[in-house]
Amino acid sequence: MNLPNKLTVFRIILVPILLILLMLPLPAAAVFILASLTDLIDGKIARKYSLITDFGKFMDPLADKFIVFAALLGILVRYDGTVPGFPDIRPAFLWAAAIVVF
């Protein structure tokens, strides 16, 4: 288990933490940014030091999708249609999430 793979596993561990923070009135953007930075760092390390593995090839993009799906799900759950001037935007969020997921 090399460093890029550990960062990928760390990113997967951040998914439930992001979901919990999105359900609470706490800032979850920091966790999303941290996950994004670990994605950038693990890719650079893996390419620079030739640490590319089959596990990394499979799990890295999957971890990225999990983080994005968690953020979309959190937005859908937290948004209740009370944004002034945009009372009917939730269906657009639902369609956008469905397009990204599928």
Order of alpha helices (4+ residues) and beta strands (2+ residues): alpha-alpha-alpha-alpha
